[in-house]
Amino acid sequence: MSQFISTTPLYFIPFVGLINAIIFIKKLIVNIFSNFFAMLF
């Protein structure tokens, strides 16, 4: 993993961080909605 980071261009790192943040937020929203629907039904 450290080798991958060292060979990665610097401008690519924020892009990966942004993708990880979007995936995390998507999972969070899915969890909230599933809990919400579980309470409804």
Backbone hydrogen bonds, N-H to C=O, Kabsch-Sander energy under -0.5 kcal/mol:
donor,donor_aa,acceptor,acceptor_aa,energy
5,I,1,M,-2.0
6,S,2,S,-2.2
7,T,3,Q,-1.7
8,T,4,F,-0.7
8,T,5,I,-0.5
12,F,9,P,-1.3
13,I,9,P,-0.7
13,I,10,L,-0.7
16,V,12,F,-1.9
17,G,13,I,-2.3
18,L,14,P,-2.3
19,I,15,F,-2.1
20,N,16,V,-2.5
21,A,17,G,-2.1
22,I,18,L,-2.4
23,I,19,I,-2.6
24,F,20,N,-2.4
25,I,21,A,-2.5
26,K,22,I,-2.4
27,K,23,I,-2.4
28,L,24,F,-2.2
29,I,25,I,-2.7
30,V,26,K,-2.5
31,N,27,K,-2.5
32,I,28,L,-2.4
33,F,29,I,-2.7
34,S,30,V,-2.6
35,N,31,N,-2.3
36,F,32,I,-2.3
37,F,33,F,-2.8
38,A,34,S,-1.9
39,M,35,N,-1.7
40,L,36,F,-1.7
41,F,37,F,-2.6
